[in-house]
Amino acid sequence: MDMIIRLLNDADDLDEVSSIYAQSWKHAYRGLIPQEFLDEIQDTGWSGRLLAEGRTHFVAEADGRLIGTASVCASRWEQHADCGEIISIYFLPQYTGRGFGGALFGRCIDELKGRGFKRIILWVLEGNLAARRFYEKNGFVCTGEYRDDNIGGKPVREVLYAFDTGL
């Protein structure tokens, strides 16, 4: 099955893209975030955030529909101001584990590298072992830096991963 990766455009339905986030969260974060919180996530919950200034959004298409999305920007974190950041990469659950993630992830890296970033960072939930393995397989290294958060009433820890672009 062929996949096309392209920039989000004005013709795209933001609610459809938001639904990818929602479905992915409900799948990927089961057992990591309270189920009640996941059950309350609305498909359109991310629609407005997709218009945030300074972010570049990609979508992945296959089978004539949007199946994945990713977002990148200059780092949002003062202590990493010289880095590019991968904010998110999500797929509809039925498209995970099929090799699509690497292509979309590669597009994010290429975009940030093309902007001249020597280092790319991303945050991941400490307990999200599948995502961590994916990032490590793609050359990212856990820096040991973390931040504590609270999602759905549950304390969670996010760990920072980094990748040197070789620039």
C-alpha positions as a printed NumPy array, in Angstrom:
array([[  0.   ,   0.   ,   0.   ],
       [  1.401,   3.368,  -1.013],
       [  1.444,   6.298,   1.339],
       [  1.722,   9.965,   0.431],
       [  3.163,  12.429,   2.95 ],
       [  2.366,  16.082,   2.383],
       [  1.842,  19.35 ,   4.177],
       [ -1.524,  19.983,   5.756],
       [ -3.407,  22.341,   3.45 ],
       [ -6.535,  24.477,   3.403],
       [ -8.519,  21.748,   1.645],
       [ -7.941,  19.29 ,   4.508],
       [-10.683,  18.733,   7.051],
       [ -9.158,  19.765,  10.401],
       [-11.719,  17.65 ,  12.247],
       [-10.544,  14.576,  10.304],
       [ -6.93 ,  15.308,  11.258],
       [ -7.97 ,  15.939,  14.864],
       [ -9.71 ,  12.571,  14.886],
       [ -6.357,  10.896,  14.109],
       [ -4.929,  12.484,  17.274],
       [ -7.941,  11.383,  19.338],
       [ -7.978,   7.801,  18.087],
       [ -4.225,   7.495,  18.467],
       [ -4.302,   8.813,  22.04 ],
       [ -7.062,   6.352,  22.975],
       [ -4.983,   3.502,  21.565],
       [ -1.396,   4.445,  22.439],
       [ -2.004,   5.763,  25.943],
       [ -4.308,   3.012,  27.208],
       [ -2.959,   1.983,  30.59 ],
       [ -0.693,   5.052,  30.804],
       [ -3.381,   7.697,  31.228],
       [ -6.679,   7.19 ,  33.119],
       [ -9.232,   5.446,  30.907],
       [-11.946,   7.887,  31.944],
       [ -9.839,  10.738,  30.55 ],
       [ -9.22 ,   8.84 ,  27.293],
       [-12.926,   8.02 ,  26.942],
       [-13.789,  11.716,  27.179],
       [-11.458,  12.808,  24.368],
       [-13.497,  14.314,  21.56 ],
       [-12.564,  13.638,  17.928],
       [-12.52 ,  17.393,  17.273],
       [-10.463,  18.267,  20.357],
       [ -7.309,  19.124,  18.407],
       [ -8.954,  20.948,  15.488],
       [ -8.203,  24.445,  16.783],
       [ -4.631,  23.581,  17.769],
       [ -3.8  ,  22.641,  14.209],
       [ -3.777,  26.339,  13.357],
       [ -1.15 ,  27.268,  15.979],
       [  1.38 ,  29.676,  14.555],
       [  4.925,  28.519,  13.996],
       [  4.079,  24.848,  13.526],
       [  4.359,  22.784,  10.388],
       [  1.854,  19.952,  10.068],
       [  2.177,  16.944,   7.817],
       [ -0.471,  14.407,   6.922],
       [ -0.067,  10.888,   5.626],
       [ -2.575,   9.515,   3.121],
       [ -3.222,   5.925,   2.107],
       [ -6.259,   4.118,   0.798],
       [ -7.704,   7.489,  -0.212],
       [ -7.896,   8.756,   3.376],
       [ -5.8  ,  10.51 ,   5.964],
       [ -4.134,   7.931,   8.2  ],
       [ -1.464,   9.873,  10.09 ],
       [ -0.268,  13.292,  11.094],
       [  2.835,  14.919,  12.533],
       [  3.785,  18.369,  13.746],
       [  7.183,  20.104,  13.998],
       [  8.476,  23.518,  15.026],
       [ 11.43 ,  25.371,  16.451],
       [ 11.781,  24.173,  20.047],
       [  9.139,  25.503,  22.421],
       [ 11.555,  25.139,  25.346],
       [ 13.89 ,  27.985,  26.322],
       [ 16.699,  25.65 ,  27.418],
       [ 16.597,  24.029,  23.957],
       [ 16.055,  27.2  ,  21.925],
       [ 18.578,  26.174,  19.255],
       [ 16.819,  22.86 ,  18.532],
       [ 14.072,  21.749,  16.217],
       [ 11.221,  19.855,  17.857],
       [  8.96 ,  17.046,  16.771],
       [  5.794,  17.839,  18.689],
       [  3.704,  14.891,  17.608],
       [  3.433,  11.918,  15.319],
       [  0.188,   9.947,  15.345],
       [ -1.48 ,   7.298,  13.207],
       [ -4.889,   5.711,  13.169],
       [ -4.474,   2.524,  15.245],
       [ -5.07 ,   0.175,  12.311],
       [ -2.084,   1.718,  10.495],
       [  0.463,   1.383,  13.304],
       [  3.15 ,  -1.254,  13.095],
       [  2.985,  -1.349,   9.301],
       [  6.076,   0.703,   8.476],
       [  4.335,   4.009,   7.858],
       [  5.712,   5.695,  10.97 ],
       [  9.309,   5.645,   9.815],
       [  8.473,   7.497,   6.605],
       [  6.485,  10.227,   8.357],
       [  9.111,  10.511,  11.087],
       [ 11.812,  10.807,   8.426],
       [  9.883,  13.625,   6.78 ],
       [  9.819,  15.492,  10.104],
       [ 13.573,  15.069,  10.515],
       [ 14.207,  16.195,   6.932],
       [ 12.038,  19.285,   7.448],
       [ 13.878,  20.339,  10.596],
       [ 17.275,  19.498,   9.139],
       [ 16.344,  21.579,   6.087],
       [ 15.743,  24.516,   8.417],
       [ 19.325,  24.155,   9.636],
       [ 18.732,  22.621,  13.059],
       [ 21.761,  20.729,  14.329],
       [ 19.726,  18.974,  16.987],
       [ 16.146,  17.735,  17.117],
       [ 14.277,  16.982,  20.316],
       [ 11.015,  15.344,  21.302],
       [  9.239,  14.494,  24.534],
       [  7.656,  11.101,  25.162],
       [  5.78 ,   9.614,  28.098],
       [  8.255,   7.59 ,  30.127],
       [  5.943,   4.565,  30.136],
       [  5.298,   4.621,  26.384],
       [  7.83 ,   1.9  ,  25.668],
       [  6.674,   1.236,  22.107],
       [  7.227,   4.881,  21.139],
       [ 10.564,   4.976,  22.931],
       [ 11.773,   1.89 ,  21.051],
       [ 10.618,   3.485,  17.788],
       [ 12.538,   6.704,  18.494],
       [ 15.65 ,   4.783,  19.52 ],
       [ 15.439,   2.641,  16.373],
       [ 15.379,   5.91 ,  14.416],
       [ 18.544,   7.272,  16.032],
       [ 17.161,   9.312,  18.929],
       [ 18.826,   9.01 ,  22.337],
       [ 17.251,   9.515,  25.75 ],
       [ 19.025,  12.494,  27.333],
       [ 18.001,  11.727,  30.914],
       [ 16.179,  15.055,  31.127],
       [ 12.573,  14.772,  32.233],
       [  9.582,  16.847,  33.174],
       [  6.669,  15.947,  35.368],
       [  3.135,  16.534,  34.176],
       [ -0.39 ,  15.563,  35.071],
       [ -2.736,  14.13 ,  32.467],
       [ -6.283,  13.242,  33.404],
       [ -5.468,  13.532,  37.107],
       [ -2.541,  11.118,  36.933],
       [  1.036,  12.261,  37.5  ],
       [  3.147,  11.287,  34.475],
       [  6.746,  11.83 ,  33.525],
       [  7.931,  12.764,  30.076],
       [ 11.499,  12.067,  29.012],
       [ 13.485,  14.018,  26.448],
       [ 14.97 ,  12.367,  23.384],
       [ 17.452,  14.073,  21.079],
       [ 18.968,  13.492,  17.667],
       [ 22.061,  15.16 ,  16.233],
       [ 21.442,  15.92 ,  12.559],
       [ 25.098,  15.993,  11.573],
       [ 24.883,  19.555,  10.256]])
